[in-house]
Amino acid sequence: MAIQARIRELGFRHESLDRAIQEEASRPAADEMRLRELKRRKLRLKEEMESLRASLH
């Protein structure tokens, strides 16, 4: 059960990063370095969620 809670938590953070990426990208002068960092963090969360899901099976 703890693993599923962690996956949910990571999912919420992943969605939050997705919103931050969309917000930054919609700015007229988007900060490319910030976008890269946000995308990198989002990818790490996705990888961690996939790893946790795999450990459930």
DODOTI-56859 format. One record per residue: x, y, z of N, C-alpha, C, CB in turn. Coordinates in steps of 0.02 Angstrom, whole numbers, plus 50000, padded with zeros to 5 digits. Glycine has a CB too. Layout:
N
{rec {X Y Z} {X Y Z} {X Y Z} {X Y Z}}
...
END
This chain:
57
{rec {50041 49940 50000} {50000 50000 50000} {50043 50063 50000} {49953 50000 50060}}
{rec {50099 50063 50034} {50143 50121 50037} {50170 50139 49969} {50201 50108 50086}}
{rec {50184 50088 49928} {50210 50100 49861} {50157 50137 49819} {50231 50034 49827}}
{rec {50095 50115 49825} {50042 50148 49786} {50033 50220 49808} {49976 50110 49794}}
{rec {50039 50234 49872} {50035 50303 49897} {50092 50345 49869} {50036 50304 49975}}
{rec {50151 50316 49866} {50209 50351 49838} {50198 50365 49764} {50274 50309 49848}}
{rec {50171 50317 49728} {50157 50327 49656} {50107 50384 49647} {50130 50262 49625}}
{rec {50055 50386 49689} {50006 50440 49685} {50039 50508 49699} {49948 50429 49735}}
{rec {50081 50510 49750} {50115 50572 49767} {50159 50595 49709} {50159 50562 49831}}
{rec {50196 50549 49680} {50238 50566 49623} {50196 50589 49564} {50282 50505 49603}}
{rec {50138 50558 49555} {50092 50578 49502} {50068 50649 49510} {50033 50531 49499}}
{rec {50053 50669 49572} {50032 50738 49584} {50089 50786 49569} {50009 50747 49658}}
{rec {50149 50768 49589} {50207 50811 49575} {50221 50815 49500} {50270 50785 49612}}
{rec {50211 50759 49465} {50221 50756 49393} {50172 50803 49358} {50211 50683 49367}}
{rec {50108 50802 49380} {50058 50847 49351} {50074 50920 49366} {49988 50829 49379}}
{rec {50099 50933 49425} {50118 51001 49444} {50174 51026 49399} {50139 51004 49518}}
{rec {50223 50984 49387} {50278 51003 49342} {50253 51014 49272} {50333 50949 49343}}
{rec {50206 50973 49250} {50177 50981 49183} {50145 51049 49176} {50126 50925 49169}}
{rec {50107 51070 49228} {50076 51136 49227} {50129 51191 49225} {50030 51145 49288}}
{rec {50182 51183 49264} {50235 51233 49266} {50270 51238 49199} {50287 51215 49321}}
{rec {50279 51181 49165} {50309 51181 49099} {50265 51218 49049} {50322 51108 49075}}
{rec {50200 51203 49051} {50153 51236 49005} {50152 51311 49018} {50083 51207 49013}}
{rec {50152 51330 49082} {50151 51401 49100} {50214 51436 49074} {50145 51409 49176}}
{rec {50271 51406 49086} {50335 51437 49064} {50338 51441 48988} {50395 51396 49091}}
{rec {50317 51388 48954} {50320 51386 48881} {50273 51437 48850} {50302 51316 48856}}
{rec {50221 51456 48884} {50172 51503 48855} {50195 51576 48863} {50105 51494 48888}}
{rec {50248 51587 48900} {50273 51655 48908} {50306 51678 48843} {50324 51659 48967}}
{rec {50301 51742 48829} {50332 51768 48767} {50408 51756 48765} {50319 51842 48761}}
{rec {50441 51763 48821} {50513 51752 48824} {50527 51695 48873} {50552 51818 48845}}
{rec {50508 51636 48855} {50516 51577 48898} {50590 51566 48914} {50486 51514 48865}}
{rec {50602 51548 48976} {50670 51533 48999} {50686 51460 48981} {50677 51545 49077}}
{rec {50727 51453 48930} {50743 51385 48904} {50778 51342 48956} {50786 51390 48841}}
{rec {50821 51372 48996} {50856 51333 49047} {50806 51308 49099} {50911 51376 49082}}
{rec {50759 51350 49119} {50707 51329 49167} {50664 51274 49137} {50663 51390 49188}}
{rec {50646 51281 49074} {50606 51229 49041} {50643 51163 49040} {50589 51250 48969}}
{rec {50707 51164 49023} {50747 51102 49022} {50749 51070 49091} {50818 51116 48998}}
{rec {50759 51110 49143} {50762 51083 49211} {50695 51054 49232} {50784 51138 49261}}
{rec {50640 51089 49217} {50574 51064 49234} {50560 50998 49198} {50519 51116 49216}}
{rec {50578 50994 49135} {50567 50933 49096} {50610 50876 49122} {50583 50945 49021}}
{rec {50671 50892 49143} {50716 50841 49171} {50687 50813 49236} {50787 50870 49184}}
{rec {50661 50858 49279} {50631 50836 49342} {50568 50794 49329} {50613 50897 49386}}
{rec {50528 50815 49280} {50468 50778 49263} {50486 50707 49238} {50427 50816 49209}}
{rec {50537 50702 49197} {50558 50637 49172} {50583 50592 49229} {50614 50645 49119}}
{rec {50620 50621 49276} {50644 50580 49333} {50585 50553 49374} {50690 50622 49379}}
{rec {50533 50595 49383} {50474 50572 49419} {50440 50515 49381} {50425 50630 49430}}
{rec {50434 50524 49316} {50402 50472 49275} {50441 50406 49280} {50398 50494 49201}}
{rec {50507 50410 49276} {50548 50350 49281} {50540 50317 49349} {50621 50367 49269}}
{rec {50537 50357 49402} {50528 50329 49469} {50460 50295 49476} {50536 50384 49523}}
{rec {50408 50328 49448} {50341 50297 49451} {50340 50231 49414} {50288 50345 49422}}
{rec {50371 50229 49355} {50372 50167 49316} {50410 50112 49353} {50405 50179 49247}}
{rec {50464 50131 49385} {50503 50082 49423} {50462 50054 49481} {50567 50115 49450}}
{rec {50426 50097 49516} {50384 50075 49572} {50328 50030 49547} {50355 50135 49609}}
{rec {50298 50049 49491} {50243 50008 49463} {50269 49939 49444} {50212 50043 49401}}
{rec {50329 49937 49416} {50359 49873 49396} {50372 49829 49457} {50425 49885 49357}}
{rec {50389 49860 49513} {50404 49821 49573} {50341 49792 49604} {50439 49865 49625}}
{rec {50283 49817 49585} {50219 49790 49610} {50202 49724 49575} {50163 49840 49599}}
{rec {50231 49712 49517} {50213 49651 49478} {50263 49596 49486} {50206 49668 49405}}
END
